[in-house]
Amino acid sequence: MKIIAGFMKSQFIHRINHQLLRNLPFVQKGMNNPAYKGLWCGRQERRIIHFHQVIDRLIMEDGGQVPDYK
């Protein structure tokens, strides 16, 4: 049963990745549009960005430039 569940999971992940990759050119085209003003992140994505900003600040305590992840 574990083998079947693992196979079904891998098929599901493959299908999701295929959909994401198929849509990627359209997303990139939209992001290069002059009307594009920036990415709207959800709450979870914002947390990841904040986490990286905190890590960058800790690494660059000596006054280095922290990247702006907006």
N, C-alpha and C positions, 0 to 999 in steps of 0.2 A: 504494500500500500504506500510506503514511503517513496518508492521509486516512481510510482504513478503521480503522486502529489508533487514530487520534485520536477517531473517532466511537465506537468500542467503549469507549475509556477514558472518554469523556464520559458514555456510557450507564451504565457501571458506577458512576461517581461520582454520577450522578443517582439511581440505585437505592439506593446507600448513604445518601445524604442523605435520601431519602424514608423509608427505614426509621428513621433516627435521629429525624427530625421526627415520625414516626408514634408512636414510643415516648416522646417527650418528656413528654406530659401524665402518663403513668404514673410516670415518674421523678420529676417534680415533686410528684406526689401522695405518693409514698413519702418524699420528703425533707421533706414537711410533716407526716409522721406523728410523733406523740409518741415512738414507740419509736426513731426515727432518732437515732443518737448522733454521727454525723459521717461524712464521706466517707473511704473507704479508697483511697488513691492507689497506683498501681503505681510501679515504680522510675523509669520515664521521667517520669511526672508529678511525682514527688518532685524530680527534677532540675530541672524547669522552675520549680517553686515555690521551690527553693533559689536558683536563678539570679535570680528576681525579688526575693527577700529581700536578696541581696548587692547588687543594683543599688539597691534602696531605701536600704540602709545607706550606700552610696557617695554617693547624692544628698543624704541627710540627715545628713551628717557633723557638722553644727553642732548636733546634739542633738534633731532632730525625732523624732517618733514613727513608728517603723517598723510598718506594718500586720502583723497576725498572720494568716498565710494558712492556718490549720489548718482 
